[in-house]
Amino acid sequence: MVLVGVDFGPGSSFDPTLDELALLAESAGDQPVAKVTAKRRAPDAAFFVGSGKADEIKDIVTLYQAHGVIFDQALSPAQQRNLERHIGVEVLDRTGLILEIFGARARSHEGKLQVELARLQYLSTRLVRRWSHLERQRGGVGHRGGPGETQIELDRRMIDQKIKSLKERLGKVKRQRNTQRRSRERTDTFRVSLVGYTNAGKSTLFNAFTKAGSYAADQLFATLDTTTRQMYLAQAQRSVTLSDTVGFIRDLPHSLVESFEATLQEAAEADLLLHVVDAASPVLHEQIDEVLRVLDSIGAGQLPQVLVFNKCDSLPEHQQPRHARDLYELPSGRRCVRVFVSALKGQGLDVLREVLAEAALNGLEGDSLAHRPVDPRFDMHNASEDAAPDGLPSPPQSVQS
């Protein structure tokens, strides 16, 4: 596969390395063979990248004998059709690629319904290129349309009916989940949801706490289906429910956010969010911002959070955190507890358990956060101003406690 990314200037989503797109391609079973980047003021109406760059991509496809092209941004149906005709191979955009991965990874009945709904909503706008053998034909005097137009309309109608049916079935699933949540509320269950950017290590952390044996791998969207387990906190002398949810990603298709509403509702109705962050990622702040944006879109933006900086074992020695716990200031100005862990090695999990027990008993928000006593082992008031390890990504507004 040839990977393509376009820089449209400030405010646009552009990854000059295309590393994340390469990981997405590998997750879908494709092998990237070349990367192409371009810079434009605005997308070209016909080819997105312009005819000259489209010719260059065609030459690269021929040179590497690639079987397809993947764009890091969303393409319009017309742009996708024009590029396929011009280059001569399949062309996918970021949305289509993510849908392919979701379709291959969904395991539960609910997950499959959600992915199928998103896929049909995406496909319904691209019927025009799926029926190139049924072009509009002049059917005689006074007749503008032909068999091709009729076939497209029939397919669109069938897809619309299937979308309606899937939404009704997902509505039943949502009502069932609401019944389950009300049952947990009656038992005064403290609900914790794991959220975070994809491949941040949520499932590994979930398994470390619950021994659930959920599938975990070093790849994007390794798991899609929400899993909930009970976890006993000895410090609080009570059990809590811990839910592992689907990971977020930059430019997550809106149709997928809508389709996974029932699953994401686990996060929206939690008492506490464990926001898992890949501490070794060079773009961790952008990933945090993206997760916060999606949380806002599903109505979970104001829920109490604990930031879990995972994969600390992957940091070089001079970047290792000097303290297991401190406070972190979100872009909104709200403060939350931050804990440094390695879910794979078990590092820092005892401290995270203490934080969970603290939250289950007393909460971790508002004035109580500022005045809460801190274990002397993690007291950073007497530490130097650069208490965060050299090189560890930490925003300048980070508040230490």
Contacts in CASP RR format, 6 or more apart in sequence:
PFRMAT RR
TARGET T0000
AUTHOR 0000-0000-0000
METHOD contacts of the structure
MODEL  1
MVLVGVDFGPGSSFDPTLDELALLAESAGDQPVAKVTAKRRAPDAAFFVG
SGKADEIKDIVTLYQAHGVIFDQALSPAQQRNLERHIGVEVLDRTGLILE
IFGARARSHEGKLQVELARLQYLSTRLVRRWSHLERQRGGVGHRGGPGET
QIELDRRMIDQKIKSLKERLGKVKRQRNTQRRSRERTDTFRVSLVGYTNA
GKSTLFNAFTKAGSYAADQLFATLDTTTRQMYLAQAQRSVTLSDTVGFIR
DLPHSLVESFEATLQEAAEADLLLHVVDAASPVLHEQIDEVLRVLDSIGA
GQLPQVLVFNKCDSLPEHQQPRHARDLYELPSGRRCVRVFVSALKGQGLD
VLREVLAEAALNGLEGDSLAHRPVDPRFDMHNASEDAAPDGLPSPPQSVQ
S
1 25 0 8 1.000
1 30 0 8 1.000
1 31 0 8 1.000
1 32 0 8 1.000
1 33 0 8 1.000
1 66 0 8 1.000
1 67 0 8 1.000
1 68 0 8 1.000
1 69 0 8 1.000
1 70 0 8 1.000
2 32 0 8 1.000
2 33 0 8 1.000
2 34 0 8 1.000
2 35 0 8 1.000
2 36 0 8 1.000
2 57 0 8 1.000
2 60 0 8 1.000
2 61 0 8 1.000
2 64 0 8 1.000
2 66 0 8 1.000
2 68 0 8 1.000
2 69 0 8 1.000
2 70 0 8 1.000
3 18 0 8 1.000
3 21 0 8 1.000
3 22 0 8 1.000
3 25 0 8 1.000
3 32 0 8 1.000
3 34 0 8 1.000
3 35 0 8 1.000
3 36 0 8 1.000
3 69 0 8 1.000
3 70 0 8 1.000
3 72 0 8 1.000
4 35 0 8 1.000
4 36 0 8 1.000
4 37 0 8 1.000
4 38 0 8 1.000
4 49 0 8 1.000
4 57 0 8 1.000
4 69 0 8 1.000
4 70 0 8 1.000
4 71 0 8 1.000
4 72 0 8 1.000
5 14 0 8 1.000
5 15 0 8 1.000
5 18 0 8 1.000
5 21 0 8 1.000
5 36 0 8 1.000
5 37 0 8 1.000
5 38 0 8 1.000
5 71 0 8 1.000
5 72 0 8 1.000
5 73 0 8 1.000
6 14 0 8 1.000
6 37 0 8 1.000
6 38 0 8 1.000
6 39 0 8 1.000
6 40 0 8 1.000
6 43 0 8 1.000
6 48 0 8 1.000
6 49 0 8 1.000
6 71 0 8 1.000
6 72 0 8 1.000
6 73 0 8 1.000
7 14 0 8 1.000
7 16 0 8 1.000
7 37 0 8 1.000
7 38 0 8 1.000
7 39 0 8 1.000
7 40 0 8 1.000
8 14 0 8 1.000
8 39 0 8 1.000
8 40 0 8 1.000
8 41 0 8 1.000
8 42 0 8 1.000
8 43 0 8 1.000
9 39 0 8 1.000
9 41 0 8 1.000
13 72 0 8 1.000
13 73 0 8 1.000
13 250 0 8 1.000
13 251 0 8 1.000
14 72 0 8 1.000
15 21 0 8 1.000
15 72 0 8 1.000
16 37 0 8 1.000
18 35 0 8 1.000
18 37 0 8 1.000
18 72 0 8 1.000
20 220 0 8 1.000
20 249 0 8 1.000
20 250 0 8 1.000
21 32 0 8 1.000
21 70 0 8 1.000
21 72 0 8 1.000
21 94 0 8 1.000
21 97 0 8 1.000
22 32 0 8 1.000
22 35 0 8 1.000
23 199 0 8 1.000
23 219 0 8 1.000
23 220 0 8 1.000
24 70 0 8 1.000
24 94 0 8 1.000
24 97 0 8 1.000
24 98 0 8 1.000
24 101 0 8 1.000
24 220 0 8 1.000
25 31 0 8 1.000
25 32 0 8 1.000
25 70 0 8 1.000
25 97 0 8 1.000
26 32 0 8 1.000
26 219 0 8 1.000
27 101 0 8 1.000
27 219 0 8 1.000
27 220 0 8 1.000
27 221 0 8 1.000
28 97 0 8 1.000
28 100 0 8 1.000
28 101 0 8 1.000
28 104 0 8 1.000
30 70 0 8 1.000
33 64 0 8 1.000
33 66 0 8 1.000
34 60 0 8 1.000
34 63 0 8 1.000
34 64 0 8 1.000
34 66 0 8 1.000
36 53 0 8 1.000
36 56 0 8 1.000
36 57 0 8 1.000
36 60 0 8 1.000
38 49 0 8 1.000
38 53 0 8 1.000
40 49 0 8 1.000
40 50 0 8 1.000
43 49 0 8 1.000
43 79 0 8 1.000
44 50 0 8 1.000
44 51 0 8 1.000
44 79 0 8 1.000
45 78 0 8 1.000
45 79 0 8 1.000
46 78 0 8 1.000
46 79 0 8 1.000
46 82 0 8 1.000
47 53 0 8 1.000
47 54 0 8 1.000
47 79 0 8 1.000
47 82 0 8 1.000
47 83 0 8 1.000
47 86 0 8 1.000
48 71 0 8 1.000
48 73 0 8 1.000
48 75 0 8 1.000
48 76 0 8 1.000
48 79 0 8 1.000
48 83 0 8 1.000
49 57 0 8 1.000
54 83 0 8 1.000
54 86 0 8 1.000
54 87 0 8 1.000
57 69 0 8 1.000
57 87 0 8 1.000
58 86 0 8 1.000
58 87 0 8 1.000
58 88 0 8 1.000
60 66 0 8 1.000
61 68 0 8 1.000
61 69 0 8 1.000
61 87 0 8 1.000
61 88 0 8 1.000
61 89 0 8 1.000
66 89 0 8 1.000
67 89 0 8 1.000
67 90 0 8 1.000
68 87 0 8 1.000
68 89 0 8 1.000
68 90 0 8 1.000
68 91 0 8 1.000
68 92 0 8 1.000
69 83 0 8 1.000
69 87 0 8 1.000
69 89 0 8 1.000
69 90 0 8 1.000
69 91 0 8 1.000
69 92 0 8 1.000
70 91 0 8 1.000
70 92 0 8 1.000
70 93 0 8 1.000
70 94 0 8 1.000
70 97 0 8 1.000
71 91 0 8 1.000
71 92 0 8 1.000
71 93 0 8 1.000
71 94 0 8 1.000
72 94 0 8 1.000
73 93 0 8 1.000
73 94 0 8 1.000
73 251 0 8 1.000
74 93 0 8 1.000
74 94 0 8 1.000
74 95 0 8 1.000
74 251 0 8 1.000
74 253 0 8 1.000
75 83 0 8 1.000
75 91 0 8 1.000
75 93 0 8 1.000
77 125 0 8 1.000
77 126 0 8 1.000
77 128 0 8 1.000
77 129 0 8 1.000
78 128 0 8 1.000
80 91 0 8 1.000
80 93 0 8 1.000
80 126 0 8 1.000
80 129 0 8 1.000
81 126 0 8 1.000
81 128 0 8 1.000
81 129 0 8 1.000
81 132 0 8 1.000
83 91 0 8 1.000
84 90 0 8 1.000
84 91 0 8 1.000
84 129 0 8 1.000
92 100 0 8 1.000
94 251 0 8 1.000
95 122 0 8 1.000
95 251 0 8 1.000
95 253 0 8 1.000
95 255 0 8 1.000
96 122 0 8 1.000
96 253 0 8 1.000
98 221 0 8 1.000
98 249 0 8 1.000
98 252 0 8 1.000
98 253 0 8 1.000
98 256 0 8 1.000
99 115 0 8 1.000
99 118 0 8 1.000
99 119 0 8 1.000
99 122 0 8 1.000
99 253 0 8 1.000
99 256 0 8 1.000
101 220 0 8 1.000
101 221 0 8 1.000
102 115 0 8 1.000
102 118 0 8 1.000
102 221 0 8 1.000
102 224 0 8 1.000
102 256 0 8 1.000
103 112 0 8 1.000
103 115 0 8 1.000
103 119 0 8 1.000
105 221 0 8 1.000
105 222 0 8 1.000
105 223 0 8 1.000
105 224 0 8 1.000
106 112 0 8 1.000
106 114 0 8 1.000
106 115 0 8 1.000
106 224 0 8 1.000
106 225 0 8 1.000
107 224 0 8 1.000
107 225 0 8 1.000
108 225 0 8 1.000
110 170 0 8 1.000
110 173 0 8 1.000
110 225 0 8 1.000
110 262 0 8 1.000
110 263 0 8 1.000
111 224 0 8 1.000
111 225 0 8 1.000
111 260 0 8 1.000
111 263 0 8 1.000
113 166 0 8 1.000
113 169 0 8 1.000
113 170 0 8 1.000
113 173 0 8 1.000
114 170 0 8 1.000
114 256 0 8 1.000
114 259 0 8 1.000
114 260 0 8 1.000
114 262 0 8 1.000
114 263 0 8 1.000
115 224 0 8 1.000
115 259 0 8 1.000
116 166 0 8 1.000
117 163 0 8 1.000
117 166 0 8 1.000
117 167 0 8 1.000
117 170 0 8 1.000
117 255 0 8 1.000
117 259 0 8 1.000
118 253 0 8 1.000
118 255 0 8 1.000
118 256 0 8 1.000
118 258 0 8 1.000
118 259 0 8 1.000
120 159 0 8 1.000
120 162 0 8 1.000
120 163 0 8 1.000
120 166 0 8 1.000
121 163 0 8 1.000
121 255 0 8 1.000
121 259 0 8 1.000
122 253 0 8 1.000
122 255 0 8 1.000
123 130 0 8 1.000
123 159 0 8 1.000
124 156 0 8 1.000
124 159 0 8 1.000
124 160 0 8 1.000
124 163 0 8 1.000
127 152 0 8 1.000
127 155 0 8 1.000
127 156 0 8 1.000
127 159 0 8 1.000
128 152 0 8 1.000
130 155 0 8 1.000
131 148 0 8 1.000
131 151 0 8 1.000
131 152 0 8 1.000
131 155 0 8 1.000
134 147 0 8 1.000
134 148 0 8 1.000
134 151 0 8 1.000
134 152 0 8 1.000
135 148 0 8 1.000
136 144 0 8 1.000
136 145 0 8 1.000
136 146 0 8 1.000
136 148 0 8 1.000
136 149 0 8 1.000
137 145 0 8 1.000
137 146 0 8 1.000
137 147 0 8 1.000
137 148 0 8 1.000
138 144 0 8 1.000
138 145 0 8 1.000
138 146 0 8 1.000
139 145 0 8 1.000
139 146 0 8 1.000
170 259 0 8 1.000
170 261 0 8 1.000
170 262 0 8 1.000
171 262 0 8 1.000
173 262 0 8 1.000
174 261 0 8 1.000
174 262 0 8 1.000
174 265 0 8 1.000
177 262 0 8 1.000
177 265 0 8 1.000
177 266 0 8 1.000
181 269 0 8 1.000
184 191 0 8 1.000
184 241 0 8 1.000
189 239 0 8 1.000
189 240 0 8 1.000
189 241 0 8 1.000
190 238 0 8 1.000
190 240 0 8 1.000
190 241 0 8 1.000
190 271 0 8 1.000
190 272 0 8 1.000
190 359 0 8 1.000
190 360 0 8 1.000
191 240 0 8 1.000
191 241 0 8 1.000
191 243 0 8 1.000
191 266 0 8 1.000
191 269 0 8 1.000
191 270 0 8 1.000
191 271 0 8 1.000
191 272 0 8 1.000
192 231 0 8 1.000
192 240 0 8 1.000
192 241 0 8 1.000
192 242 0 8 1.000
192 243 0 8 1.000
192 270 0 8 1.000
192 271 0 8 1.000
192 272 0 8 1.000
192 273 0 8 1.000
192 274 0 8 1.000
192 356 0 8 1.000
192 359 0 8 1.000
193 242 0 8 1.000
193 243 0 8 1.000
193 245 0 8 1.000
193 266 0 8 1.000
193 267 0 8 1.000
193 270 0 8 1.000
193 272 0 8 1.000
193 273 0 8 1.000
193 274 0 8 1.000
194 202 0 8 1.000
194 205 0 8 1.000
194 206 0 8 1.000
194 242 0 8 1.000
194 243 0 8 1.000
194 244 0 8 1.000
194 245 0 8 1.000
194 273 0 8 1.000
194 274 0 8 1.000
194 276 0 8 1.000
195 202 0 8 1.000
195 245 0 8 1.000
195 247 0 8 1.000
195 248 0 8 1.000
195 267 0 8 1.000
195 273 0 8 1.000
195 274 0 8 1.000
195 275 0 8 1.000
195 276 0 8 1.000
195 291 0 8 1.000
195 295 0 8 1.000
195 300 0 8 1.000
196 202 0 8 1.000
196 247 0 8 1.000
196 248 0 8 1.000
196 275 0 8 1.000
196 276 0 8 1.000
196 277 0 8 1.000
196 287 0 8 1.000
196 291 0 8 1.000
197 247 0 8 1.000
197 248 0 8 1.000
197 249 0 8 1.000
197 276 0 8 1.000
197 277 0 8 1.000
197 278 0 8 1.000
197 281 0 8 1.000
197 287 0 8 1.000
197 288 0 8 1.000
197 290 0 8 1.000
197 291 0 8 1.000
198 220 0 8 1.000
198 221 0 8 1.000
198 247 0 8 1.000
198 248 0 8 1.000
198 249 0 8 1.000
199 218 0 8 1.000
199 219 0 8 1.000
199 220 0 8 1.000
199 221 0 8 1.000
199 222 0 8 1.000
199 278 0 8 1.000
200 247 0 8 1.000
200 276 0 8 1.000
200 277 0 8 1.000
200 278 0 8 1.000
200 281 0 8 1.000
200 287 0 8 1.000
200 310 0 8 1.000
200 311 0 8 1.000
201 216 0 8 1.000
201 276 0 8 1.000
201 278 0 8 1.000
201 310 0 8 1.000
201 311 0 8 1.000
201 343 0 8 1.000
202 244 0 8 1.000
202 245 0 8 1.000
202 247 0 8 1.000
202 276 0 8 1.000
203 214 0 8 1.000
203 215 0 8 1.000
203 216 0 8 1.000
203 222 0 8 1.000
203 223 0 8 1.000
203 244 0 8 1.000
204 216 0 8 1.000
204 310 0 8 1.000
204 343 0 8 1.000
204 344 0 8 1.000
205 274 0 8 1.000
205 276 0 8 1.000
205 308 0 8 1.000
205 310 0 8 1.000
205 341 0 8 1.000
205 343 0 8 1.000
206 212 0 8 1.000
206 214 0 8 1.000
206 216 0 8 1.000
206 227 0 8 1.000
206 229 0 8 1.000
206 242 0 8 1.000
206 244 0 8 1.000
207 213 0 8 1.000
207 214 0 8 1.000
207 216 0 8 1.000
207 343 0 8 1.000
208 343 0 8 1.000
208 346 0 8 1.000
208 349 0 8 1.000
209 231 0 8 1.000
209 242 0 8 1.000
209 349 0 8 1.000
209 353 0 8 1.000
210 229 0 8 1.000
210 230 0 8 1.000
210 231 0 8 1.000
210 242 0 8 1.000
212 227 0 8 1.000
212 229 0 8 1.000
212 244 0 8 1.000
214 223 0 8 1.000
214 227 0 8 1.000
214 244 0 8 1.000
215 222 0 8 1.000
215 223 0 8 1.000
216 222 0 8 1.000
216 223 0 8 1.000
220 249 0 8 1.000
221 246 0 8 1.000
221 247 0 8 1.000
221 249 0 8 1.000
223 244 0 8 1.000
223 246 0 8 1.000
224 246 0 8 1.000
225 246 0 8 1.000
225 263 0 8 1.000
226 243 0 8 1.000
226 244 0 8 1.000
226 245 0 8 1.000
226 246 0 8 1.000
226 263 0 8 1.000
226 266 0 8 1.000
227 243 0 8 1.000
227 244 0 8 1.000
228 241 0 8 1.000
228 242 0 8 1.000
228 243 0 8 1.000
228 244 0 8 1.000
228 266 0 8 1.000
229 241 0 8 1.000
229 242 0 8 1.000
230 239 0 8 1.000
230 240 0 8 1.000
230 241 0 8 1.000
230 242 0 8 1.000
231 239 0 8 1.000
231 240 0 8 1.000
231 241 0 8 1.000
231 242 0 8 1.000
232 238 0 8 1.000
232 239 0 8 1.000
233 239 0 8 1.000
233 240 0 8 1.000
233 353 0 8 1.000
233 356 0 8 1.000
233 357 0 8 1.000
233 360 0 8 1.000
234 357 0 8 1.000
235 353 0 8 1.000
235 354 0 8 1.000
235 357 0 8 1.000
235 358 0 8 1.000
236 356 0 8 1.000
236 357 0 8 1.000
236 358 0 8 1.000
236 360 0 8 1.000
236 361 0 8 1.000
238 360 0 8 1.000
240 356 0 8 1.000
240 360 0 8 1.000
243 266 0 8 1.000
243 267 0 8 1.000
243 270 0 8 1.000
245 263 0 8 1.000
245 264 0 8 1.000
245 266 0 8 1.000
245 267 0 8 1.000
246 260 0 8 1.000
246 263 0 8 1.000
246 264 0 8 1.000
248 290 0 8 1.000
248 291 0 8 1.000
248 294 0 8 1.000
249 290 0 8 1.000
250 286 0 8 1.000
250 287 0 8 1.000
250 290 0 8 1.000
252 290 0 8 1.000
252 294 0 8 1.000
257 264 0 8 1.000
257 294 0 8 1.000
257 297 0 8 1.000
257 298 0 8 1.000
261 298 0 8 1.000
264 298 0 8 1.000
264 300 0 8 1.000
265 298 0 8 1.000
267 273 0 8 1.000
267 295 0 8 1.000
267 298 0 8 1.000
267 300 0 8 1.000
267 303 0 8 1.000
268 298 0 8 1.000
268 299 0 8 1.000
268 300 0 8 1.000
268 303 0 8 1.000
270 300 0 8 1.000
270 303 0 8 1.000
271 303 0 8 1.000
271 304 0 8 1.000
271 359 0 8 1.000
272 303 0 8 1.000
272 304 0 8 1.000
272 305 0 8 1.000
272 306 0 8 1.000
272 356 0 8 1.000
272 359 0 8 1.000
272 360 0 8 1.000
272 363 0 8 1.000
272 364 0 8 1.000
273 295 0 8 1.000
273 300 0 8 1.000
273 303 0 8 1.000
273 304 0 8 1.000
273 305 0 8 1.000
273 306 0 8 1.000
274 305 0 8 1.000
274 306 0 8 1.000
274 308 0 8 1.000
274 352 0 8 1.000
275 288 0 8 1.000
275 291 0 8 1.000
275 305 0 8 1.000
275 306 0 8 1.000
275 307 0 8 1.000
275 308 0 8 1.000
275 336 0 8 1.000
276 308 0 8 1.000
276 310 0 8 1.000
277 284 0 8 1.000
277 287 0 8 1.000
277 288 0 8 1.000
277 307 0 8 1.000
277 308 0 8 1.000
277 309 0 8 1.000
277 310 0 8 1.000
278 284 0 8 1.000
278 287 0 8 1.000
278 310 0 8 1.000
278 311 0 8 1.000
279 309 0 8 1.000
279 310 0 8 1.000
279 311 0 8 1.000
279 312 0 8 1.000
279 314 0 8 1.000
279 315 0 8 1.000
279 340 0 8 1.000
279 392 0 8 1.000
279 393 0 8 1.000
280 311 0 8 1.000
280 312 0 8 1.000
280 314 0 8 1.000
280 315 0 8 1.000
281 287 0 8 1.000
281 393 0 8 1.000
282 393 0 8 1.000
284 393 0 8 1.000
285 393 0 8 1.000
285 395 0 8 1.000
288 307 0 8 1.000
289 331 0 8 1.000
292 301 0 8 1.000
292 330 0 8 1.000
292 331 0 8 1.000
292 332 0 8 1.000
295 301 0 8 1.000
295 303 0 8 1.000
304 336 0 8 1.000
304 359 0 8 1.000
304 363 0 8 1.000
304 364 0 8 1.000
304 365 0 8 1.000
305 330 0 8 1.000
305 336 0 8 1.000
306 336 0 8 1.000
306 337 0 8 1.000
306 338 0 8 1.000
306 339 0 8 1.000
306 352 0 8 1.000
306 355 0 8 1.000
306 356 0 8 1.000
306 359 0 8 1.000
306 364 0 8 1.000
307 328 0 8 1.000
307 336 0 8 1.000
307 337 0 8 1.000
307 338 0 8 1.000
307 339 0 8 1.000
308 338 0 8 1.000
308 339 0 8 1.000
308 341 0 8 1.000
308 352 0 8 1.000
309 321 0 8 1.000
309 338 0 8 1.000
309 339 0 8 1.000
309 340 0 8 1.000
309 341 0 8 1.000
310 341 0 8 1.000
310 342 0 8 1.000
310 343 0 8 1.000
311 342 0 8 1.000
311 343 0 8 1.000
311 344 0 8 1.000
312 320 0 8 1.000
312 321 0 8 1.000
312 340 0 8 1.000
312 341 0 8 1.000
312 342 0 8 1.000
312 347 0 8 1.000
313 342 0 8 1.000
313 344 0 8 1.000
313 345 0 8 1.000
313 347 0 8 1.000
314 342 0 8 1.000
315 321 0 8 1.000
315 389 0 8 1.000
315 392 0 8 1.000
318 389 0 8 1.000
318 390 0 8 1.000
318 391 0 8 1.000
319 389 0 8 1.000
319 390 0 8 1.000
319 391 0 8 1.000
319 392 0 8 1.000
320 389 0 8 1.000
320 392 0 8 1.000
321 340 0 8 1.000
321 388 0 8 1.000
321 389 0 8 1.000
321 392 0 8 1.000
322 383 0 8 1.000
322 387 0 8 1.000
322 388 0 8 1.000
322 389 0 8 1.000
323 340 0 8 1.000
323 377 0 8 1.000
323 378 0 8 1.000
323 380 0 8 1.000
323 383 0 8 1.000
323 387 0 8 1.000
324 339 0 8 1.000
324 340 0 8 1.000
324 348 0 8 1.000
324 351 0 8 1.000
324 377 0 8 1.000
324 378 0 8 1.000
325 337 0 8 1.000
325 338 0 8 1.000
325 339 0 8 1.000
325 340 0 8 1.000
325 351 0 8 1.000
325 355 0 8 1.000
325 374 0 8 1.000
325 375 0 8 1.000
325 378 0 8 1.000
326 337 0 8 1.000
326 338 0 8 1.000
326 378 0 8 1.000
326 380 0 8 1.000
326 387 0 8 1.000
326 388 0 8 1.000
326 398 0 8 1.000
326 399 0 8 1.000
326 400 0 8 1.000
326 401 0 8 1.000
327 335 0 8 1.000
327 336 0 8 1.000
327 337 0 8 1.000
327 338 0 8 1.000
327 369 0 8 1.000
327 398 0 8 1.000
327 399 0 8 1.000
327 400 0 8 1.000
327 401 0 8 1.000
328 335 0 8 1.000
328 336 0 8 1.000
328 337 0 8 1.000
328 338 0 8 1.000
328 395 0 8 1.000
328 398 0 8 1.000
328 399 0 8 1.000
329 335 0 8 1.000
329 395 0 8 1.000
329 397 0 8 1.000
329 398 0 8 1.000
329 399 0 8 1.000
330 336 0 8 1.000
333 397 0 8 1.000
335 369 0 8 1.000
335 370 0 8 1.000
335 399 0 8 1.000
336 364 0 8 1.000
336 369 0 8 1.000
337 355 0 8 1.000
337 364 0 8 1.000
337 369 0 8 1.000
339 348 0 8 1.000
339 351 0 8 1.000
339 352 0 8 1.000
339 355 0 8 1.000
340 347 0 8 1.000
340 348 0 8 1.000
341 347 0 8 1.000
341 348 0 8 1.000
341 349 0 8 1.000
341 351 0 8 1.000
341 352 0 8 1.000
342 348 0 8 1.000
343 349 0 8 1.000
351 378 0 8 1.000
354 375 0 8 1.000
355 364 0 8 1.000
358 364 0 8 1.000
358 372 0 8 1.000
362 368 0 8 1.000
362 372 0 8 1.000
364 372 0 8 1.000
374 401 0 8 1.000
379 401 0 8 1.000
380 387 0 8 1.000
380 400 0 8 1.000
380 401 0 8 1.000
381 400 0 8 1.000
381 401 0 8 1.000
383 400 0 8 1.000
387 400 0 8 1.000
388 394 0 8 1.000
388 398 0 8 1.000
388 400 0 8 1.000
END
